Amino acid sequence: MAPPDSGTLSLGVLGCGNFGRGLAAAFARTPRVRVVACADTNPEAAAACASAIPGARSAAPEALLAAADVEAVAIATPNAAHRECALAALAAGKHVWCEKPMALSVEDCDAMLEAARRAGPAVRFTVGHMQRHFPLLAAVREAVAAGAVGRPAMVTLTRREYLKRAPGWLRRRAVVGGLQFQSSVHEFDWLRSAFGEVAAVRAVGVPAPLQAGLDFPDGVIVQLEFASGCVGALAACMTDFAAAYRGEINGAEGSLHFDLLTGRYRLARPDGGPREVAVPAGALREGGGAGAARARGDFVAWVLDGTAPAVTARDGRQAVAIACAVTESLATGRPVAVAR
C-alpha cells in the first residue's frame, strides 16, 4: 500500500443495509474521500447503495477486498460479522474503519487488534465511536477535566429513546449483542473518555422486553465503578416514547448537569448558583451529525496525514469489555469485573 499522503482516500463500504447505505453517503460527503465500491452478500443491496453515489460500483465482498483501487474499507455489516470482515480486510492490507461495536466479545476484539498488529504500522484500524466528538459532550468532558466539579465522585447518565426494530437482525441478541452493544456502547466509550477506566459493573434489565419481537432486554440500568473511585449509573432504554438524554456529574467543588436535547449544561458551585452554558451545535439534532463527521475526518486524517485519531481500536475494545461485563451481570445478577 502506498505511504500516507495528503491526497484522496479511495474507500469501499462493506455492508449495504440501511445503516451501510447511510454510512456510504456520509463518507462520500467527507472531504478527501472517494467512495469507489459498495459490497454486500446481497447483490441487490450493493447495487442500490452504489447507485446513490456518483462514481461508485457494486461488488461482491471478496472482489472489494481484492480491488487495487480500494485503499480503505468501512465495515457496516451486522455486529456479529465485524470480526470476520475486519480480519479479512486487514489481511488484504486495507485501512479499516469498523462500525461500533467493535465486536461482540473481548476475544474477538483481541483477534482484530492482533490482525492489525500483523498488518503493520502503516495500516490504520479504528472503530467508529463518535459520541465523544459530540460538541456538548466534548465541552462537558473538557469542563470536568479543567476542575469544574473538583474530583468527580458521581456521574449519572440517562439515554432513553424509541428505536423501533422491524423484523431482522437488530431484534436478535446473537447478532446485535443487545442494548448494551447496540447503543450503550457509545455511553461506555464517552464515560471512559471523561472518567477513566471502568473497573466493574452491575446491571439489571427489564423483566420482559417492552418492544415486541426482541429477544433481549430493551431497558437496562448499569452501576459502574471507575478505577479512579468515581461511581456512576447509566439508565438506558430503547423503547421510550418521550425521550431523554442527559447527565449529572457531582464533586465536592461543584455539580454539572447537561442535556443533549437542549444542547446546554448548568454548572453550580458552593459559592454561586447555576451558570447555564449553551454550547454551539450542542443539541443532539445538530451535534450528532457534527460528531459523526469529526470521527470520519479523524480517520481520514490518520490515513492521509498520519495524525493520530482521538478514538483508537483499543478504545473500541474497552467499550466492548464493559458491554460484555454488563451481559454477564444481567445473566448472573452479580457485579462483574471489566476485562483489561
Contacts in CASP RR format, 6 or more apart in sequence:
PFRMAT RR
TARGET T0000
AUTHOR 0000-0000-0000
METHOD contacts of the structure
MODEL  1
MAPPDSGTLSLGVLGCGNFGRGLAAAFARTPRVRVVACADTNPEAAAACA
SAIPGARSAAPEALLAAADVEAVAIATPNAAHRECALAALAAGKHVWCEK
PMALSVEDCDAMLEAARRAGPAVRFTVGHMQRHFPLLAAVREAVAAGAVG
RPAMVTLTRREYLKRAPGWLRRRAVVGGLQFQSSVHEFDWLRSAFGEVAA
VRAVGVPAPLQAGLDFPDGVIVQLEFASGCVGALAACMTDFAAAYRGEIN
GAEGSLHFDLLTGRYRLARPDGGPREVAVPAGALREGGGAGAARARGDFV
AWVLDGTAPAVTARDGRQAVAIACAVTESLATGRPVAVAR
1 71 0 8 1.000
1 93 0 8 1.000
1 94 0 8 1.000
1 95 0 8 1.000
1 122 0 8 1.000
1 123 0 8 1.000
2 71 0 8 1.000
3 122 0 8 1.000
4 122 0 8 1.000
4 303 0 8 1.000
4 304 0 8 1.000
4 305 0 8 1.000
4 306 0 8 1.000
5 304 0 8 1.000
6 32 0 8 1.000
6 304 0 8 1.000
6 305 0 8 1.000
7 32 0 8 1.000
7 304 0 8 1.000
8 32 0 8 1.000
8 33 0 8 1.000
8 34 0 8 1.000
9 32 0 8 1.000
9 33 0 8 1.000
9 34 0 8 1.000
9 71 0 8 1.000
9 72 0 8 1.000
9 95 0 8 1.000
9 300 0 8 1.000
9 303 0 8 1.000
9 304 0 8 1.000
10 34 0 8 1.000
10 36 0 8 1.000
10 69 0 8 1.000
10 70 0 8 1.000
10 71 0 8 1.000
10 72 0 8 1.000
11 27 0 8 1.000
11 33 0 8 1.000
11 34 0 8 1.000
11 35 0 8 1.000
11 36 0 8 1.000
11 70 0 8 1.000
11 71 0 8 1.000
11 72 0 8 1.000
11 73 0 8 1.000
11 74 0 8 1.000
12 24 0 8 1.000
12 35 0 8 1.000
12 36 0 8 1.000
12 37 0 8 1.000
12 38 0 8 1.000
12 39 0 8 1.000
12 64 0 8 1.000
12 70 0 8 1.000
12 72 0 8 1.000
12 73 0 8 1.000
12 74 0 8 1.000
13 20 0 8 1.000
13 23 0 8 1.000
13 24 0 8 1.000
13 27 0 8 1.000
13 35 0 8 1.000
13 37 0 8 1.000
13 38 0 8 1.000
13 39 0 8 1.000
13 49 0 8 1.000
13 73 0 8 1.000
13 74 0 8 1.000
13 76 0 8 1.000
14 39 0 8 1.000
14 40 0 8 1.000
14 61 0 8 1.000
14 64 0 8 1.000
14 65 0 8 1.000
14 73 0 8 1.000
14 74 0 8 1.000
14 75 0 8 1.000
14 76 0 8 1.000
14 77 0 8 1.000
14 85 0 8 1.000
14 89 0 8 1.000
15 38 0 8 1.000
15 39 0 8 1.000
15 40 0 8 1.000
15 45 0 8 1.000
15 46 0 8 1.000
15 49 0 8 1.000
15 75 0 8 1.000
15 76 0 8 1.000
15 77 0 8 1.000
16 24 0 8 1.000
16 38 0 8 1.000
16 39 0 8 1.000
16 40 0 8 1.000
16 42 0 8 1.000
16 45 0 8 1.000
16 46 0 8 1.000
16 48 0 8 1.000
16 49 0 8 1.000
16 76 0 8 1.000
17 40 0 8 1.000
17 45 0 8 1.000
17 49 0 8 1.000
17 76 0 8 1.000
19 76 0 8 1.000
19 99 0 8 1.000
20 49 0 8 1.000
20 76 0 8 1.000
21 48 0 8 1.000
21 49 0 8 1.000
21 52 0 8 1.000
23 74 0 8 1.000
23 76 0 8 1.000
23 99 0 8 1.000
24 35 0 8 1.000
24 38 0 8 1.000
24 49 0 8 1.000
24 52 0 8 1.000
24 53 0 8 1.000
24 56 0 8 1.000
24 74 0 8 1.000
24 76 0 8 1.000
25 52 0 8 1.000
25 53 0 8 1.000
26 292 0 8 1.000
26 293 0 8 1.000
26 296 0 8 1.000
27 33 0 8 1.000
27 35 0 8 1.000
27 74 0 8 1.000
27 296 0 8 1.000
28 34 0 8 1.000
28 35 0 8 1.000
28 53 0 8 1.000
28 54 0 8 1.000
28 56 0 8 1.000
30 293 0 8 1.000
30 296 0 8 1.000
30 297 0 8 1.000
30 300 0 8 1.000
31 297 0 8 1.000
31 300 0 8 1.000
32 300 0 8 1.000
32 304 0 8 1.000
33 296 0 8 1.000
33 300 0 8 1.000
35 53 0 8 1.000
35 55 0 8 1.000
35 56 0 8 1.000
36 55 0 8 1.000
36 56 0 8 1.000
36 57 0 8 1.000
36 67 0 8 1.000
36 69 0 8 1.000
36 70 0 8 1.000
37 50 0 8 1.000
37 56 0 8 1.000
37 57 0 8 1.000
37 58 0 8 1.000
37 59 0 8 1.000
37 63 0 8 1.000
37 64 0 8 1.000
37 67 0 8 1.000
37 69 0 8 1.000
37 70 0 8 1.000
38 46 0 8 1.000
38 49 0 8 1.000
38 50 0 8 1.000
38 53 0 8 1.000
38 56 0 8 1.000
38 57 0 8 1.000
38 58 0 8 1.000
38 59 0 8 1.000
39 46 0 8 1.000
39 58 0 8 1.000
39 59 0 8 1.000
39 60 0 8 1.000
39 61 0 8 1.000
39 63 0 8 1.000
39 64 0 8 1.000
40 46 0 8 1.000
40 49 0 8 1.000
40 61 0 8 1.000
41 60 0 8 1.000
41 61 0 8 1.000
43 58 0 8 1.000
43 60 0 8 1.000
46 58 0 8 1.000
46 59 0 8 1.000
46 60 0 8 1.000
47 58 0 8 1.000
49 56 0 8 1.000
49 58 0 8 1.000
50 56 0 8 1.000
50 57 0 8 1.000
50 58 0 8 1.000
51 58 0 8 1.000
59 67 0 8 1.000
61 85 0 8 1.000
61 88 0 8 1.000
64 70 0 8 1.000
64 73 0 8 1.000
65 73 0 8 1.000
65 88 0 8 1.000
65 89 0 8 1.000
65 92 0 8 1.000
65 94 0 8 1.000
66 92 0 8 1.000
70 94 0 8 1.000
71 94 0 8 1.000
71 95 0 8 1.000
71 303 0 8 1.000
72 94 0 8 1.000
72 95 0 8 1.000
72 96 0 8 1.000
72 97 0 8 1.000
72 124 0 8 1.000
72 299 0 8 1.000
72 303 0 8 1.000
73 85 0 8 1.000
73 89 0 8 1.000
73 94 0 8 1.000
73 95 0 8 1.000
73 96 0 8 1.000
73 97 0 8 1.000
74 97 0 8 1.000
74 99 0 8 1.000
75 82 0 8 1.000
75 85 0 8 1.000
75 86 0 8 1.000
75 89 0 8 1.000
75 96 0 8 1.000
75 97 0 8 1.000
75 98 0 8 1.000
75 99 0 8 1.000
76 99 0 8 1.000
77 85 0 8 1.000
78 169 0 8 1.000
78 175 0 8 1.000
78 176 0 8 1.000
79 101 0 8 1.000
79 103 0 8 1.000
79 104 0 8 1.000
79 175 0 8 1.000
79 176 0 8 1.000
79 177 0 8 1.000
79 181 0 8 1.000
79 182 0 8 1.000
80 104 0 8 1.000
80 174 0 8 1.000
80 175 0 8 1.000
80 176 0 8 1.000
80 177 0 8 1.000
82 98 0 8 1.000
82 99 0 8 1.000
82 101 0 8 1.000
82 102 0 8 1.000
82 103 0 8 1.000
82 104 0 8 1.000
82 108 0 8 1.000
82 112 0 8 1.000
83 103 0 8 1.000
83 108 0 8 1.000
83 109 0 8 1.000
83 111 0 8 1.000
83 112 0 8 1.000
85 98 0 8 1.000
86 96 0 8 1.000
86 98 0 8 1.000
86 112 0 8 1.000
86 115 0 8 1.000
86 125 0 8 1.000
87 111 0 8 1.000
87 112 0 8 1.000
87 115 0 8 1.000
89 96 0 8 1.000
90 96 0 8 1.000
90 112 0 8 1.000
90 115 0 8 1.000
90 116 0 8 1.000
90 118 0 8 1.000
90 119 0 8 1.000
90 123 0 8 1.000
90 125 0 8 1.000
91 115 0 8 1.000
91 119 0 8 1.000
93 119 0 8 1.000
93 123 0 8 1.000
94 123 0 8 1.000
95 123 0 8 1.000
95 124 0 8 1.000
95 125 0 8 1.000
95 299 0 8 1.000
95 303 0 8 1.000
96 116 0 8 1.000
96 123 0 8 1.000
96 124 0 8 1.000
96 125 0 8 1.000
96 126 0 8 1.000
97 126 0 8 1.000
97 127 0 8 1.000
97 128 0 8 1.000
97 296 0 8 1.000
97 299 0 8 1.000
98 112 0 8 1.000
98 125 0 8 1.000
98 126 0 8 1.000
98 127 0 8 1.000
98 128 0 8 1.000
98 313 0 8 1.000
99 127 0 8 1.000
99 128 0 8 1.000
100 127 0 8 1.000
100 128 0 8 1.000
100 129 0 8 1.000
100 185 0 8 1.000
100 186 0 8 1.000
100 189 0 8 1.000
100 316 0 8 1.000
100 319 0 8 1.000
101 127 0 8 1.000
101 177 0 8 1.000
101 181 0 8 1.000
101 182 0 8 1.000
101 185 0 8 1.000
101 316 0 8 1.000
101 319 0 8 1.000
101 320 0 8 1.000
101 323 0 8 1.000
102 108 0 8 1.000
102 109 0 8 1.000
102 112 0 8 1.000
102 127 0 8 1.000
102 313 0 8 1.000
102 316 0 8 1.000
102 317 0 8 1.000
102 319 0 8 1.000
102 320 0 8 1.000
103 109 0 8 1.000
103 112 0 8 1.000
103 320 0 8 1.000
104 177 0 8 1.000
104 181 0 8 1.000
104 320 0 8 1.000
105 320 0 8 1.000
105 324 0 8 1.000
106 317 0 8 1.000
106 320 0 8 1.000
106 321 0 8 1.000
106 324 0 8 1.000
106 339 0 8 1.000
109 313 0 8 1.000
109 316 0 8 1.000
109 317 0 8 1.000
109 320 0 8 1.000
109 321 0 8 1.000
110 317 0 8 1.000
112 125 0 8 1.000
112 313 0 8 1.000
113 125 0 8 1.000
113 313 0 8 1.000
113 314 0 8 1.000
113 317 0 8 1.000
116 123 0 8 1.000
116 125 0 8 1.000
116 313 0 8 1.000
119 125 0 8 1.000
124 299 0 8 1.000
124 302 0 8 1.000
124 303 0 8 1.000
125 313 0 8 1.000
126 298 0 8 1.000
126 299 0 8 1.000
126 302 0 8 1.000
126 309 0 8 1.000
126 311 0 8 1.000
126 312 0 8 1.000
126 313 0 8 1.000
127 311 0 8 1.000
127 312 0 8 1.000
127 313 0 8 1.000
127 315 0 8 1.000
127 316 0 8 1.000
127 319 0 8 1.000
128 295 0 8 1.000
128 299 0 8 1.000
128 311 0 8 1.000
129 185 0 8 1.000
129 186 0 8 1.000
129 189 0 8 1.000
129 295 0 8 1.000
129 311 0 8 1.000
129 315 0 8 1.000
129 316 0 8 1.000
129 319 0 8 1.000
130 186 0 8 1.000
130 288 0 8 1.000
130 291 0 8 1.000
130 292 0 8 1.000
130 294 0 8 1.000
130 295 0 8 1.000
131 137 0 8 1.000
131 186 0 8 1.000
131 187 0 8 1.000
131 189 0 8 1.000
131 190 0 8 1.000
131 291 0 8 1.000
132 138 0 8 1.000
132 141 0 8 1.000
132 189 0 8 1.000
132 190 0 8 1.000
132 193 0 8 1.000
132 310 0 8 1.000
132 311 0 8 1.000
133 290 0 8 1.000
133 291 0 8 1.000
133 292 0 8 1.000
133 294 0 8 1.000
133 295 0 8 1.000
133 298 0 8 1.000
133 310 0 8 1.000
134 260 0 8 1.000
134 282 0 8 1.000
134 284 0 8 1.000
134 287 0 8 1.000
134 288 0 8 1.000
134 290 0 8 1.000
134 291 0 8 1.000
135 279 0 8 1.000
135 280 0 8 1.000
135 281 0 8 1.000
135 282 0 8 1.000
135 286 0 8 1.000
135 287 0 8 1.000
135 290 0 8 1.000
135 291 0 8 1.000
136 258 0 8 1.000
136 260 0 8 1.000
136 263 0 8 1.000
136 264 0 8 1.000
136 265 0 8 1.000
136 279 0 8 1.000
136 282 0 8 1.000
136 283 0 8 1.000
136 287 0 8 1.000
137 190 0 8 1.000
137 258 0 8 1.000
137 260 0 8 1.000
139 265 0 8 1.000
139 277 0 8 1.000
139 279 0 8 1.000
139 282 0 8 1.000
140 194 0 8 1.000
140 249 0 8 1.000
140 256 0 8 1.000
140 258 0 8 1.000
140 265 0 8 1.000
141 190 0 8 1.000
141 193 0 8 1.000
141 194 0 8 1.000
143 256 0 8 1.000
143 265 0 8 1.000
143 267 0 8 1.000
144 152 0 8 1.000
144 194 0 8 1.000
144 195 0 8 1.000
144 249 0 8 1.000
144 256 0 8 1.000
145 194 0 8 1.000
147 253 0 8 1.000
148 254 0 8 1.000
148 256 0 8 1.000
148 267 0 8 1.000
149 249 0 8 1.000
149 250 0 8 1.000
149 251 0 8 1.000
149 252 0 8 1.000
149 253 0 8 1.000
149 254 0 8 1.000
149 255 0 8 1.000
149 256 0 8 1.000
149 267 0 8 1.000
150 251 0 8 1.000
150 252 0 8 1.000
150 253 0 8 1.000
150 254 0 8 1.000
151 251 0 8 1.000
151 252 0 8 1.000
151 253 0 8 1.000
152 194 0 8 1.000
152 195 0 8 1.000
152 228 0 8 1.000
152 230 0 8 1.000
152 249 0 8 1.000
152 250 0 8 1.000
152 251 0 8 1.000
153 229 0 8 1.000
153 230 0 8 1.000
153 231 0 8 1.000
153 250 0 8 1.000
153 251 0 8 1.000
153 252 0 8 1.000
154 230 0 8 1.000
154 231 0 8 1.000
154 232 0 8 1.000
154 248 0 8 1.000
154 249 0 8 1.000
154 250 0 8 1.000
154 251 0 8 1.000
155 191 0 8 1.000
155 194 0 8 1.000
155 195 0 8 1.000
155 230 0 8 1.000
155 231 0 8 1.000
155 232 0 8 1.000
155 233 0 8 1.000
155 247 0 8 1.000
155 248 0 8 1.000
155 249 0 8 1.000
155 250 0 8 1.000
156 232 0 8 1.000
156 233 0 8 1.000
156 234 0 8 1.000
156 235 0 8 1.000
156 247 0 8 1.000
156 248 0 8 1.000
157 187 0 8 1.000
157 191 0 8 1.000
157 232 0 8 1.000
157 233 0 8 1.000
157 234 0 8 1.000
157 235 0 8 1.000
157 246 0 8 1.000
157 247 0 8 1.000
158 234 0 8 1.000
158 235 0 8 1.000
158 236 0 8 1.000
158 244 0 8 1.000
158 245 0 8 1.000
158 246 0 8 1.000
158 247 0 8 1.000
159 183 0 8 1.000
159 184 0 8 1.000
159 187 0 8 1.000
159 234 0 8 1.000
159 235 0 8 1.000
159 236 0 8 1.000
159 237 0 8 1.000
159 244 0 8 1.000
159 245 0 8 1.000
160 235 0 8 1.000
160 236 0 8 1.000
160 237 0 8 1.000
160 240 0 8 1.000
160 242 0 8 1.000
160 243 0 8 1.000
160 244 0 8 1.000
160 245 0 8 1.000
161 183 0 8 1.000
161 237 0 8 1.000
161 238 0 8 1.000
161 240 0 8 1.000
161 243 0 8 1.000
161 245 0 8 1.000
162 238 0 8 1.000
162 239 0 8 1.000
162 240 0 8 1.000
162 241 0 8 1.000
162 243 0 8 1.000
163 182 0 8 1.000
163 183 0 8 1.000
163 238 0 8 1.000
163 239 0 8 1.000
164 211 0 8 1.000
165 171 0 8 1.000
165 211 0 8 1.000
165 213 0 8 1.000
165 214 0 8 1.000
167 213 0 8 1.000
169 175 0 8 1.000
169 176 0 8 1.000
170 176 0 8 1.000
170 182 0 8 1.000
171 213 0 8 1.000
171 214 0 8 1.000
171 215 0 8 1.000
172 215 0 8 1.000
173 215 0 8 1.000
173 216 0 8 1.000
176 182 0 8 1.000
176 216 0 8 1.000
177 216 0 8 1.000
177 323 0 8 1.000
177 327 0 8 1.000
178 216 0 8 1.000
178 217 0 8 1.000
178 327 0 8 1.000
179 216 0 8 1.000
179 217 0 8 1.000
179 218 0 8 1.000
179 219 0 8 1.000
179 220 0 8 1.000
179 236 0 8 1.000
179 238 0 8 1.000
180 188 0 8 1.000
180 203 0 8 1.000
180 220 0 8 1.000
180 222 0 8 1.000
180 236 0 8 1.000
180 322 0 8 1.000
180 323 0 8 1.000
180 326 0 8 1.000
180 327 0 8 1.000
181 320 0 8 1.000
181 323 0 8 1.000
182 238 0 8 1.000
183 236 0 8 1.000
183 238 0 8 1.000
184 220 0 8 1.000
184 222 0 8 1.000
184 234 0 8 1.000
184 236 0 8 1.000
184 323 0 8 1.000
184 326 0 8 1.000
185 319 0 8 1.000
185 320 0 8 1.000
185 322 0 8 1.000
185 323 0 8 1.000
187 234 0 8 1.000
187 236 0 8 1.000
188 198 0 8 1.000
188 318 0 8 1.000
188 319 0 8 1.000
188 322 0 8 1.000
188 323 0 8 1.000
189 311 0 8 1.000
189 315 0 8 1.000
189 316 0 8 1.000
189 318 0 8 1.000
189 319 0 8 1.000
191 198 0 8 1.000
191 224 0 8 1.000
191 232 0 8 1.000
191 234 0 8 1.000
192 198 0 8 1.000
192 315 0 8 1.000
192 318 0 8 1.000
192 319 0 8 1.000
192 322 0 8 1.000
193 315 0 8 1.000
195 226 0 8 1.000
195 228 0 8 1.000
195 230 0 8 1.000
196 226 0 8 1.000
196 227 0 8 1.000
196 228 0 8 1.000
197 226 0 8 1.000
197 227 0 8 1.000
197 318 0 8 1.000
197 338 0 8 1.000
197 340 0 8 1.000
198 224 0 8 1.000
198 225 0 8 1.000
198 226 0 8 1.000
198 227 0 8 1.000
198 322 0 8 1.000
198 325 0 8 1.000
198 338 0 8 1.000
199 225 0 8 1.000
199 226 0 8 1.000
199 227 0 8 1.000
199 337 0 8 1.000
199 338 0 8 1.000
200 224 0 8 1.000
200 225 0 8 1.000
200 325 0 8 1.000
200 335 0 8 1.000
200 336 0 8 1.000
200 337 0 8 1.000
200 338 0 8 1.000
201 222 0 8 1.000
201 223 0 8 1.000
201 224 0 8 1.000
201 225 0 8 1.000
201 322 0 8 1.000
201 325 0 8 1.000
201 326 0 8 1.000
201 329 0 8 1.000
201 335 0 8 1.000
201 336 0 8 1.000
201 338 0 8 1.000
202 222 0 8 1.000
202 223 0 8 1.000
202 329 0 8 1.000
202 333 0 8 1.000
202 334 0 8 1.000
202 335 0 8 1.000
202 336 0 8 1.000
203 220 0 8 1.000
203 221 0 8 1.000
203 222 0 8 1.000
203 223 0 8 1.000
203 326 0 8 1.000
203 329 0 8 1.000
203 330 0 8 1.000
203 333 0 8 1.000
204 220 0 8 1.000
204 221 0 8 1.000
204 330 0 8 1.000
204 333 0 8 1.000
205 217 0 8 1.000
205 219 0 8 1.000
205 220 0 8 1.000
205 221 0 8 1.000
205 330 0 8 1.000
206 217 0 8 1.000
206 218 0 8 1.000
206 219 0 8 1.000
206 220 0 8 1.000
209 215 0 8 1.000
209 216 0 8 1.000
209 217 0 8 1.000
209 218 0 8 1.000
209 239 0 8 1.000
210 218 0 8 1.000
210 219 0 8 1.000
210 237 0 8 1.000
210 239 0 8 1.000
211 218 0 8 1.000
211 238 0 8 1.000
211 239 0 8 1.000
217 330 0 8 1.000
218 237 0 8 1.000
218 238 0 8 1.000
218 239 0 8 1.000
219 236 0 8 1.000
219 237 0 8 1.000
219 238 0 8 1.000
219 239 0 8 1.000
220 234 0 8 1.000
220 236 0 8 1.000
220 237 0 8 1.000
220 326 0 8 1.000
220 330 0 8 1.000
221 233 0 8 1.000
221 234 0 8 1.000
221 235 0 8 1.000
221 236 0 8 1.000
222 233 0 8 1.000
222 234 0 8 1.000
222 236 0 8 1.000
222 326 0 8 1.000
222 329 0 8 1.000
223 231 0 8 1.000
223 232 0 8 1.000
223 233 0 8 1.000
223 335 0 8 1.000
224 231 0 8 1.000
224 232 0 8 1.000
224 233 0 8 1.000
224 234 0 8 1.000
224 322 0 8 1.000
225 231 0 8 1.000
225 232 0 8 1.000
225 335 0 8 1.000
226 232 0 8 1.000
243 261 0 8 1.000
244 261 0 8 1.000
245 259 0 8 1.000
245 260 0 8 1.000
245 261 0 8 1.000
245 284 0 8 1.000
246 257 0 8 1.000
246 258 0 8 1.000
246 259 0 8 1.000
246 260 0 8 1.000
246 261 0 8 1.000
247 257 0 8 1.000
247 258 0 8 1.000
247 259 0 8 1.000
248 255 0 8 1.000
248 256 0 8 1.000
248 257 0 8 1.000
248 258 0 8 1.000
249 255 0 8 1.000
249 256 0 8 1.000
249 257 0 8 1.000
253 269 0 8 1.000
253 270 0 8 1.000
254 267 0 8 1.000
254 268 0 8 1.000
254 269 0 8 1.000
254 270 0 8 1.000
255 267 0 8 1.000
255 268 0 8 1.000
255 269 0 8 1.000
256 265 0 8 1.000
256 266 0 8 1.000
256 267 0 8 1.000
256 268 0 8 1.000
257 265 0 8 1.000
257 266 0 8 1.000
258 264 0 8 1.000
258 265 0 8 1.000
258 266 0 8 1.000
259 265 0 8 1.000
260 282 0 8 1.000
260 283 0 8 1.000
260 284 0 8 1.000
261 283 0 8 1.000
261 284 0 8 1.000
262 283 0 8 1.000
263 278 0 8 1.000
263 279 0 8 1.000
263 282 0 8 1.000
263 283 0 8 1.000
263 284 0 8 1.000
264 276 0 8 1.000
264 277 0 8 1.000
264 278 0 8 1.000
264 279 0 8 1.000
264 282 0 8 1.000
265 276 0 8 1.000
265 277 0 8 1.000
265 279 0 8 1.000
266 274 0 8 1.000
266 275 0 8 1.000
266 276 0 8 1.000
266 277 0 8 1.000
267 274 0 8 1.000
267 275 0 8 1.000
267 277 0 8 1.000
268 274 0 8 1.000
268 275 0 8 1.000
281 287 0 8 1.000
281 290 0 8 1.000
295 310 0 8 1.000
295 311 0 8 1.000
298 307 0 8 1.000
298 309 0 8 1.000
298 310 0 8 1.000
298 311 0 8 1.000
299 309 0 8 1.000
301 307 0 8 1.000
301 309 0 8 1.000
302 308 0 8 1.000
302 309 0 8 1.000
318 338 0 8 1.000
321 338 0 8 1.000
321 339 0 8 1.000
321 340 0 8 1.000
322 338 0 8 1.000
324 339 0 8 1.000
325 336 0 8 1.000
325 337 0 8 1.000
325 338 0 8 1.000
325 339 0 8 1.000
326 336 0 8 1.000
328 336 0 8 1.000
329 335 0 8 1.000
329 336 0 8 1.000
END
